[in-house]
Amino acid sequence: MGILVFNSHLIPVNSLNFKHPSSLKFPLHQVRIISSTNCNFTRSLKMSQSSQNPVLKKHKVIIPNKYGEKLMGVLNDTGSTEIVILCHGFRSTKEDTTMVNLTVALENEGISSFRFDFAGNGESEGSFSYANYWREVDDLHAVIQHFHGANRVISAILGHSKGGGVVLLYASKYHDVRMVVNVSGRYDMKGGMGERLGKDFMEKIKQDGFIDIKNTAGTVEYRVTEESLMDRLNTNMHEACLQIDKECRVLTVHGSSDDIIPVLDAIEFDKIIPNHKLHIVDGANHGYTKHQAELAQAVIDFIKAARQQDHPAHAANYVDKLNSFGDSAMQFASAKAAQHRLDCGVWTSEYTIMVNLTVALENEGISAFRFDFAGNGESEGSFWFANYWREVDDLHAVIQHFHGANRVISAILGHSKASRFSMAASVDKRFLSSISFRGGVVLLYASKYHDVRMVVNVSGHYDMKGGMGERLGKDFMEKIKQDGFIDIKNTAEVPIFAQILFLCINSHLRFKNRGTVEYRVTEESLMDRLNTNMHEACLQIDKECRVFTVHGSSDDIIPVLDAIDFDKIIPNHKLHIVDGADHGYTKHQAELAQAVIDFIKAARQ
């Protein structure tokens, strides 16, 4: 088969940003995997804070709660009037690794912090009680009132695990905090009960009135009474989160490999909290054992960004600096144009992903080939809705061609299944990264053929029934049975500036506006999609084949839950959630490219 030649004039405006020298330095957090068991993390932070904050004062503070119990805490005072309150998790203390490392990270930014033991934990007075969420909210309220009385400004409250639930409940009841950080908090209060208390826990607690939780040595760790159990089960996080002020900024951080509280809980918070940001830490467990640095960086970035928004002058200066390079206006125009192209059905933002990934690979000395599936772009054939397995055949033909040319396919990469445009390019190097355009297609390929060692699935569909109603109409099955087909029309009215910019970049294409039939869905093609079983296919992928799924947390075309389902079933799999990214990665091209490059380079090593 013939290989199409890439026409350079098709590169969108914003893809050219990768050729700017500064764009090679992607704005990502580079310090990622630091083990909490390695004291070097804390020691290095302490060394840096000693030079930055020579007036640091650290001392213990005792604060009485409303029940007359003394709460013991540690104030790390950098001299700032603002202070962050840190809340530990279930059966933990203020000296937990996560609490201490966050304290040090805040110190390095000149931010004071106070971490304390809830009543019945650590050095604080009182008896430990299972659940006890609202009583711990009272403890937190006593702490905040104490610092308000000392003329301190509470800039944020942060809680880990159970503490994450406490800070959210606090914000739902009291409306005197402007930032809340929920680290791995629980949304579903019924979750994890069977694993911790036993499958028949309700029957047992009704019979005996309590359950004693023992460690592996047989020692009783704590007692769960019927009252405390019902306290937890009656704590409604959903209703509480709906009461959080819209002005209150909330950050949820969660590990993708958390086996104590599933990452699905974090996604539920993201759905309902009004002013919310979600950050998934790839590979992190519940205690962030190997991801302490990334957790700390996410928290610091959130607090600093919120401060910048609270002080517009600083933000304006930052924009002025960007404009001095002459980049900002062009980036804005191209981002706006990409948004409208997605709406009008031309979908040329998908060009951007392929071209930017090609350039990023070239910068690493990796050859790349991107091509049009049959019926798309410049390739022959008729466009068909679905057509997954036929496109697997197209990809197989491409791979066979390069095998015949003694090229090594280092990886295959596909994005979504939404676009109808892609182009072809290759560079003469030994290793070739074949870039397909369908996340689902590359996974299906790996399930049928076992001749690739790396697969990158960018925002692919797991649930093939998902999104059908939105795309074809709620009564699509009835309509297609009746008429035999559904014509999908363009519904967007595109502003004139976007039309002009589109034609300037893509002068060879005809602009399609409102009312144009984009494609036809036949009953045969519809059933082709519905009968494509991604679950069964993914189970057939070799364990030796490394699979990387990248997905945007704000994807409204294919939900991030699909990515999490892939992570559950693919044997040798890594998941990377890009915070805030939409389906086309409109504002996250650099982070997408860096994630792909990091994965390929790590696999090579």
N, C-alpha and C positions, 0 to 999 in steps of 0.2 A: 504494500500500500504506500501511497505517497505521503511525504512529510511536509506539512504546511510551513511556510516561512513566515516568521513574525514580522509585521510591519510596524516600524518604530513609531509612526505617527499616531498609533492607536493608544499609546500610553496616556492615561489620564493625568491631569495637572498635578494632583497631589501625590502621584506615585513618584514624580521627579524629586520629591523631597529626600528620597533615600540617597540620591547622588550628591547631596550637599554634605560636605565633610562632617558637619556637626550632627547630621542625622544618623551617622553610624553609631553614635553613642546613645543607645536606646534609654529612655528615661525610666528605667526599672530598678527595683531594689536588687542589688547584686549580692549582698550578704544574706544567705538563705539558710543553710543547714548547719546549725550550731547545737550541739547536744547540751541539754541542761545538766547532764552529769559531768560536763567539762567545766571546771571552775574558771577556765581562761576567759569565758564569756563575761562573767561578772567581774573578774579581776581587771580585764581590759577596760570595761566601762568605768570602773572605779578610778582607774589611773587617769582616764581622760577627764572625769568630772573634777578630780582634785586640782587640775590646772585651770579648768573653766570656772569652777565655783569654789574659790578659796574660802568663802565665808559660810560654807555649808554648816548648818547646825542640825544635829541628830539627837533626839532625846525622846524618852517615853512619856506618854500622856495618859492619864486615867480620866475616863469620862463616865459618869453614872447614867444608866438607862432609866426609863420610866418605871421600871420595876425595882429600882434601888440596887441593881447589880452593877459592879464596877467593870467597865470595858477597858481592856488594856490595848494601847496602840503605840506605834512608832511614828513620830513626825520627822520627816526629812525636809528641813526648811532651807531653801536656797536664797531666801530673802525676798521672794516674790509674794505679792499679796494673794495671788491665785493659788489654788491648791486642788489636787486631784485625790479623791477618796478611793481606796482600793479595798475590795471585799473578796475574801477567800471563798472557797467552795465547801462542799459537804465533807465534814469530819477533817477539815484542813485547818491551817492557821495562817497568821500574817507572815510567818517565816517560810511559807511554801516557795519553791524555786521560782514559779511564775510571778508571784507577788514581789519577791526581792528583785528579780531582773527587770520588771517593769518600773520599780522604784528607781533603780539605777539609770535606766533609759530616760526617765523623766528628769532626773537630776542633770543629766548631760545637756538637756535642753533648757536648763534653768528653771524648771517647774517644780514647785514644792509638792510633796505627797504625804498622805497619811494612810497607813494600813493598820488594821486593827483586828482583834479576835471577836467574833460574835459571842454572845453569852453562852456559856457551856462549852466553849472551845478554847484551846490554847491556854493563855494566862488569864483570861477573863473569868469573872465569877459566874455562877449559875450552873444549872444542870443541863447536860446535852439532851436534846429531844429531836427525834426524827421529824422531818418536814419542817414545821415551825416557820414557814416563809414569812407570814405577816408579822410575827414577833421579831424576826430579824430586820424587817422593814422598820420597825420601831427603833431597833438598835441603830440603824443607819440614820434615822431621823434625829436621834439624840446626838450623834456625832456631828451631823451637819449643823444642828442648832448651836452646838458648842463653838464651832468655828465661825458661824455667823456672829455670835456674841463677841468673838475676838476680832471682828472686822476683817475677816478673811473672805475672799470670793471663791465659791466652789465652782471651778471651771468645768469639772467633769466628775462623774461617779463611774467606777469600773468594777465589774464583778466577773469572776470566773466560775463556770459550772453552776452550782446552786446559787452562787453569788451573782451570776448573770441574771438569773430569774429575780433575785431580790432587787437589783438596781432597776429593772424594768417595772416591777410592781411599785417601787418607790415613785418612779416618774409618773405612774398612772394615778397615784393617790395625792402626792404633793407635786406642785408645779413650780418648784423653785430651783431647778437645775436646767442648764441649757445644753448639756452634752451627756449622753449615756453610752457606755461601751459594754456590750454584752458579749463576753468571751465564752463560747460553747455552752450557753444556757439552754435549758429544756423548755420546749413549747408544749409537748404532749406529756402531761403529768402522769398519764397511765403507762407511758413507755418505760421499759426496763424494770418494771415491778416484778415480773415473773423470774427474771434472771437473778435479781437480788434477794427476793423473799421466798422463792419457790413457786411452782406453777399453781399449787392449791392454796395460795396465801390467804385468800378471802375466807375459805372454809376453815382453815386452821386458826385464823385470828378470831373468827366468830366463836369457835369452840373453846379456845384457851384464853382469849382476851389479849394475847400478845404473841410476838415471834421474837426469839433471841437470835441475833445474827452473830455467827461465830467465825473466827478465822480458821486457817488450815490446821492450826495447832489445837483447835477445839476450845479456845478461850472466847468468851462472850465479848464481842466488840461493842454492841449497843442493843437496846431493846426497842422494838416497834410495837406500840400499843394501837388498839383500834382507833382511839381518838386521834393519835398522830397520823395514822394511815389515812383517815378520812380528811384530816387537815390538808394533806397533800392532794388527794383525789378531788377535793372541792376547790382547790386553787385553780382558777380559770385564767390561764395566760392570754387566751384569745380576747376575752372581754376586757381584761386589764389593759392590754396593748392598744386597744381602740380608744382608750381614755388618755393616752399620752398626747400632750400638746403638739400641734403641727410645727411650732417654733422650736421644739426640742429636737436636736440632731441626735440620731441613734446610729451607732455602728455595731454590727454583729460580725464577729470573727469566729470562724469555725473550721476545724480540720476535716479534710475530705476523708480521712481514714479513722475518724472517731468511732470507736466501737462501744462507747458508753452512751453517748447521746448522738443519734445519727444526724448527718448533715441536712437531712430533710427538715429537721426542726428549724434550722437556720433559714431555710427557704420559706418556711411558713411565716416566720417573723417578717421576712422581706415583703411578703404579700400584704401584710395588714398594718404595719407601722408606718405612719404618714411620711415622716421625714427620715428615711432610712437608707443606709449604705451597707451592702453585704460584701464581706471579704472572705473568700474560701482559701485556706492555706493548703496547698497541694501536699498530700502525703502525711499531714500532721495528725497525730493521735489526740486523745482528749487532754493529755497533759503537756502537749507540744514538746515532747522529749527531745526531738531533734530539730525543732523549729522555734526555739525561744527568740532568736534574733529576728526572724520574719514577723512573729507576733508583735514584738516590741516596735518594729518599724511601722507596721500597719497602724498601731495605736498612735504613735508619734505623728505620722503623716496626717491622720484624721484630725488630731487636736490642732496641729499647725494650720491645716487647711481651714478649719473652722475659725481660728483666730484671724486668718487673713480675710475671711468673709466679714468678720466683725469689724475689721479695720480697712475699709475700701481704699484708703490712700495707698496702702502697701500693695494691694492688688493692682491699682492703676500704674504704679511704678514698674511692676513686673511686666505688664503689657507693653509699656513704653520701651522697655529693654528688648522685648521680642520684636517689636516693630522696627527697631534700629537695624535689624538684619534683613528687613524687607520680606519676612516670611509670613507674618500673621495674616495679612490681608488675603494672600493667595490661599492659605490653608483654610480660612473661613469660607472663601468663595467655593473652593472645591468640595468642602464638607457639605455646604448647603446644596450644591448641585448634586452631590451623591445622594443626598436625602431625597431630593425630588425625582431623581432618576429611578430610585427604588419605587417611588409611588407611581410613576408613569408607565411602569412595565418594561422599560428598556434595561434596567438592572445593570447599568455599567459600573456600579460600585463593585460588582463582582470582578470586573477587569482589574480594579485596583488591588484586590487581594492577591490575584494571581501574579500580576506584574511586580508588586512589592515583595512578594515571597521569592520570586525569581531573582530580583536584585539582591535581596538579603543573602540568598544562597550563593550567588556569584561573588559577593563580598567575602564569603568564607572559602572561595575556591571550589565550590560544588556546582557541577553542571546541572542544568534543569531542562525539562521538556514539558511544555503545556500544550494541550491540544483541544480541538473541538470534537465532541461526540457527534456521531452521525445525526444529521438534521438540525445541527446547531452551528452558528457562526459561519465559517467558510467551508465546512465539511459537507459532502453530498448526503442525500437522504432526506426523509421527511421527519419533522419534529413529532414526537409522541410524548404524551403525558405518561408518567411512570417510566416503563421501559428499562427497569433496573438491570435485569439479567442480560439484555441485549447490549447495554452499555458496559457491562462486565466483559462481554465478548470484544467490544472495541478496545478496552484497556488491555485485554490479553493480546490482541493483535499488535498494539504498540510495544508491549513488553517483549513479545517474540521478535519483533523487528530489531530491537536493540540488543537482545541476546544474540541474534544472528550477526550483529556488528561487533561482537565481543565486548559489549558494555556491561558493567555490573549495575543492577538496579539497587541502589542503596535504600530507597524508600519510595512509597507511593502516598500521595496526599490528595485528599478530596475535601471540598467545602460544600456543605448543604446538599440540596438537590433542587434548588430553586432557580438557578440561573440558566439562561438559554444562550449565553455567550461565553466563549473563552478563545484564546489564541495559542499559537504554538511557538516555541523557542527552544534552542539547544546551544550548548557551548561545548567545544571539543575538549573534554577531560575524560579521564578513565571512569570515574564514578558518576552516575547519572541519577538525579532525583526526579522521578517521573511525577509530574503534578497533574492529577486528574481534577475534575471539577465537582465530584459528588462524594460527600462523606460516606453515604451509604454504599456507593458503588465500590470504593476501595475496601471496605469491610467485607462485602459480599465476595469480592475477588479473592481476598485472603482466606475466606472460608472454602472456596472451591479449588483454587490453585495454591500450592504451598511453596512458591518459588520467590517469595519476598521476605525480607527479614525485618522490615520496619513499615508500619502503616500509621499515617496521621489522619485522623478523622476530625475535621473542623466543623463543628455545629451540625453534625449529621442527625437524621431521624432514627429513633429507636422504635417509637410507636407509629406505625404506618397509617393508623386511623386518625392520628392527631392532626388537627388543623384542616381537616376535610370540610367541615361545616363552614368555617370562616372563608375558605377559598371557593367552594362550589355552591354554598347556600345550605341552609339547614335541611331542606327537603331534597337534597341532591340525589338520593337513591330513588325516590319516587319519580323525580323529573327525568333521570337518565333511563329508567325503565320505560317511561312513557314515550320519550322522544328519541332515545337511542344515543343521545349526546348532550353535552352542555358546552356552550361557547363562553369562554372566559374573556371578558372585555376589560379594557383599561378604564378606570373610573376617575383618575386624578386629573385635576386642572393644574398645569404646571406654569409657574410664573415665567414671564417673558425673559428675565435675566438668565434663568436656568436653561431655557430653550436655546438662547444664543450661545451660552457657554458650552452646552452639549454639542451644538453644530460646529463650533470652533474646534473642538477636540476630535470629533468624529464626523468629519465632513462627508465621508463616503456613505454614511447611514442615513436612512430616512427617519425623521422624528415622528414618533407616534404619540398622539394626544388622546384626549378623552373619547370614549366610545368605540375605539378600535378593537377588533377581535384579536386577542393575543394568541390564543390557541384553542383547540377543541379537545374536550375530554370525552372519549367514547366509553361505552360500557366495558368493552374489552380492556382498554387501557386502565380504567378505574379498578377492575378486578385484578389486573396485573399488579397494581400497587398494593391493594388490600391483601393479596395472597403472598406478598413478599414478607417472609418471617425473619426479621432481623435477629430475634432471640435465638432461634434454632441455628441460624447461620453463624452467629458469633461463637457459639459453643464448638464449632468445627475449626476455629482458628488454632493453628499450632501453638503450643506453649512456648516454643522457641521464638515465635514472632512477636516482636515488641510493638505494642499498640499504644498510641498517644491520642487522647481525645481532648480537644480544646473547645471550650464553649463560653459564650458570654452570659454573665449573670442576668443581664437585662434583655435577653433575646425574647422577643414577643412573636417570633415566627415558629421556632422550635424551642420548647421550654427546656431549661437547664436540667429538669428532671430526667430527660432522655439521656443526657450525658452521665448522670449518676447511675442509671440503669445499665449503661454500657460498662461502667466501672465495676458493677456487681458481678458480671458474668464473663467478661473477657479475661482469660488466664493471666497473661503477662501485660498488664495494663497500667497506664499512668494517666491521671486526670488533672487537667489544669483549667480552672475557672478564671476567666478574665473579668475582673470587677467592673461593672457598669457597661460592659460592651454589648452592643446590639447584634443582630444577626449578621449584618454586613461589616462589623468592626469599624464603623465610620470614624470614630475618634480613637481607635485602639489598634491601628495598623502596626505600629512599632512594637507593641507588646505581643501581638500575635506572632509577628516575625521572630522576635527574640525567643519566645517560647518554643517555636519550631526548631530554630537553630540550636538552642540549648539541648533539646531532646536528641537531635541527630548527632551533635558533637559528643554528648555523654555516651550514646550507644556505640559510637566509633571507638571510644576509649575502652 
